[in-house]
């Protein structure tokens, strides 16, 4: 009898972790946009239509950071996000690309690093001619940044958050340091961490919803959900929809120059 009980407990598989957002709330969490204003516009339209078709709830949209760089219309994405925030509860998390951009105004070496990792496209999106940009030294480029980038764009980006908690979920840009508690995380890890977080297989205190690392499809484990589907590279921008215990996905996808949107339930 005792041996049978031991065998039963040995063979029992753990139950799937059930996570919830607070009752009466709905979250649309959008992965890395990276200057793809066309996909962002299409996803906004899909979110507004989806929200209108659902029962009334307290709705929050969360942008997981990296609105800028790599894609062609970073300035337009910033302006669109600011405008959307006038009519919709919108919360934004700072990504490593926002960090580099803001520091580039004061730190010349950071500017040099920034333009090599997608920042060139961001600066060009503010209307500077490509020929003129190519003629500038780093010193000269840094001197022109305050005239190119409106103050309200810098202020908007500087107001981004590091972490948002919603019930059993935590939203961050890159991930969490597994060796630190939620309250003891460092900004550098929240914006830049990769392998130490991705390879960690033990539970965190919350299910982590993150961007930063590109996956072809939404990456789901029991402990984290990665929703950076590589908008600038793949033409696919993803929003995770959380309500109660349910998870859904909305996507804007470009195929041969045409953008379509789709919705799917997630287990």
PyMOL commands that set and color helices and strands:
alter all, ss='L'
color gray80, all
select helices_A, chain A and resi 2-11+37-53+74-84+96-104+108-124+130-135+138-148+151-158+182-184+187-192+195-198+231-234
alter helices_A, ss='H'
color red, helices_A
select strands_A, chain A and resi 25-30+58-63+90-92+164-166+169-171+207-214+219-220+224-228+236-243+246-255+258-266
alter strands_A, ss='S'
color yellow, strands_A
deselect
rebuild
show_as cartoon
